[in-house]
Structure formats: C-alpha cells, structure tokens
Amino acid sequence: MGGYVATFLQGFRCLGAVWRIGALLLALAVAGCSTLQDFAGVEHPGYQSNGTYVLSAQDRGLGCGHLQERSDGLIEQMQALPALAAQEIKNAPSNIAALFNRAFGESGDGLKTINDYDRSHAEATALNVQLAEKGCGSTDIDAHLGKTNEQMASFRR
C-alpha cells in the first residue's frame, strides 16, 4: 500500500513541475511581447526603445487642458530630479545591473533618476507635439528646464 502512495506522490510532483514550467513559459511570452515589438521596430503606445514616447489613442483624444496639465506635471517632476540624482549617486547601487552599469558604463548609467528624466522628457515632448497638432499652443519644454537640463547633463559626464 505504501508503494502506491509513493507512486501517486511522485506523479503529483511531476505534474507540479509541468505547471511551473508552463507558468514560466507563459511569463516569458508575456514579458517578451514589448521586446518583440521593439525588436521589430513596431511602434506601440508608451516608451520606445529609441528613446521616444508614443501617445495612446486615449491620450491623443484628450483635450488641450488635460494635455497641458500632464505636460506641466512632467516638467514639475523633472525639475525635482537633479536633487534625487545627487542623492542616488551618494547611495550604493540598488542592484547588480546598476552596479555593473555604474562601474563599466558611461557616466550616468545605472542611475534610475537619469532614466526617469529621459522618459519624462520623451513623454512631455510627445504631449507637446500633440498640443501643437491640436492647435492648443505648445510649451517650450527646454526653456522651462534650462537649469534642470544643465544639472542632469552634469550627472552624465
């Protein structure tokens, strides 16, 4: 009788392994979707591998006021990032990838705040283009970020 239970449990363990492998493959497939789109050069809403940002259809449908509010909010966030970048440089890297990028990459690599700044700038630029296309008037983003751009550039050197 004990042999039957052991055989049953061993079969159950194998089934669990199959489920784990299936779950892993599913997770890889889902995670790979945006990577495949980037690799193929297909634009999709959000951040692109070339550093630009593509607005979603919903974003493009927003009115002038909402687009301007989002753009202004991103500019405000970017203006706070130099202080955070200075603090981040003083702190130890948060993971192995950041450590490797800081050690062997270009200046500024491995800093989350620089990545956040670049992504926010790309999104603000896309919003600004949409504002101009709708005839809402546009914002001179770099004029608002003059000193901020200089400070962030110093972290890249």
Number of C-alpha atoms within 10 A of each C-alpha: 5 7 8 9 10 11 11 11 12 12 12 12 12 11 12 12 12 12 12 12 12 12 12 12 12 12 11 11 13 11 11 12 11 16 14 12 14 16 10 9 12 10 14 14 12 14 17 19 14 8 12 17 22 18 17 11 9 8 14 17 13 14 13 18 11 14 21 21 12 15 24 18 14 21 20 13 14 23 19 13 19 22 13 14 20 15 11 17 16 9 9 9 17 12 9 10 12 17 16 13 16 17 12 11 12 11 15 20 19 24 22 18 23 22 14 14 23 16 20 21 23 20 22 24 22 19 28 23 16 23 23 14 12 15 10 16 14 18 18 10 16 13 10 14 17 11 13 20 16 11 17 23 14 12 17 12 8
